[in-house]
Amino acid sequence: MAEGKVGLYRSQKQHMIAGVMGGIAERFGWNANLLRLVFIAVSVMSAAFPGILVYLILWLVMPKQHNMSNTTTQPNQMKTVYEDRTK
């Protein structure tokens, strides 16, 4: 399992409303737009599936994804292509 795919979080990259569908898609490696279309289609076609209520509950329950890239990269640790060949 990849390090970034632990837990279920609301996405900061693929969000339209709250990032719920984008977070689910990122977690399982699915296409976020396709997941949104399937969710909307199932919600509209089925009266027994309250899509808006499920989305709102997931919005409240799922934590927001934290951006870890800012804490791991520091300006002092830049890598260059240049190699010192005088040694």
Long-range contacts (C-beta under 8 A, 24 or more apart in sequence): 5-29, 8-62, 9-62, 9-63, 9-64, 9-65, 9-66, 10-59, 10-62, 10-63, 10-64, 10-65, 11-65, 12-64, 12-65, 12-67, 17-55, 17-59, 18-55, 18-59, 19-64, 19-65, 20-55, 20-58, 20-59, 20-62, 23-62, 23-65
